[in-house]
């Protein structure tokens, strides 16, 4: 959850939080804020997918165990 929270904060920040690397973002054609938003999304979205997958797996196990008890 920490990665998701930090990714969301970095993505939705209205101004650049880390100004010390401003020279390296122009190499990719991005502004400092766009680079920060992209980095935040790369932290936020994949971790959300991992947590969603884990929740779905646990939910399927829970449903399967309850179906086994009802049928027996």
Buried (B, 14 or more C-beta within 10 A) or exposed (E): EEBBEBBBEBBEBEEBEEEEEEEEBEEEEBEBBEBBBBBBBEBBEEBBEEEEEEEEEEEEEEEEEEEEEEEE
